[in-house]
Amino acid sequence: MEWINSWLANPEISFFIIYFFTAIIYQLTFARRLPILKTIIIYIVLGLGCILFTVLHGLGLSIIPALIIALTLIVVFRIKMYIDNRSSERKS
């Protein structure tokens, strides 16, 4: 477990992990079909927001575990919605 903490002490690696998790959360919850330029702008702004998350992570807050928990809850909810939609289609 110590090697994970030493690995996450690097701000660049932490930034890319935070950016990866926030991009997945964005895709699963808020993303819509947009033109390519608007999509690029959204991901640039998302990256700017991840800089703040990286600073907070560097100050000792649990940003990465919170993102993992949020991602897990979203995935569980999406699976539940998929199962509910499938069962309601069978009843019709």
N, C-alpha and C positions, 0 to 999 in steps of 0.2 A: 504494500500500500504506500510505502514511503516513496517508491519510484514514481508513482502517479503524482504525488504532491510535488516532487522535485520537477517533474515534467511540466506540470501546470503552473509552476512558478515563472516560466518563460512567458512574457506578455504577448508575444506574437502567436505562440501556440494557443494560448488562452483566447485570444481574439478570434482566431479561426474556428475554434471549437464553439465559442459563443455565437459567432456568425452562422455557422452550420446549423446549430440547434434553432436559432431564431428564424432562419430561412425555412426550415422544415415546418416549424410552428406556423409561420405565415402561409406557407403553401397549403397546409391542412385546414386552416381556419378561415383565412380572409381572401385568398387569391381568387381572382377572376381572370377571364381571358381579356388581355389588354394588348394594345399595340406594343411592339418591341421597345420603342423609345421610352414609353411610360413604365414598362417593366424594368428597364435598366435604371431609370430614375428612382423607382421604388427600392431596388436593391442597393443603390448608392446611399439613399437615406437610411435604409436599414443598417448598412455598414457604419454610418455615422453614429447611429444609436448604439451600436455594439461597442463603440469606443467608450461610451459612458459605462456600459456594463463591464467592460474590461477594467476600467479604473476602479469601479466598485468591487470587482473580484480581487484586484490587487490590494485593496484596503482590507480585505479579509471577509467580505460578505459571501454568502453561499449562492452565487449566481448560477454556476454550472449545475449543481444539484437541483436548484429550483427549476431550471430549464428542463432538466431530465424528468422531473416530476410532472411539469406542465405537459410535456410531450407525451408522457405515459398516459395521463388522464385524457388527453385529446384522442389518442389512438384507441383507448378503451371505449370512449364515447362513440367514435366513428364505427367501431366494430359492433357496438350495441345497436346503433342506428341501422347498420346494414342488416343485422339479424332481424330487427323489428320490421324493416321494409320487406324483407324476403318472406317473413311469416304473414304479413298483411296481404302480399300478392297472392299467396297460396289460398288464403281464405276467399278471395274474390272470384 
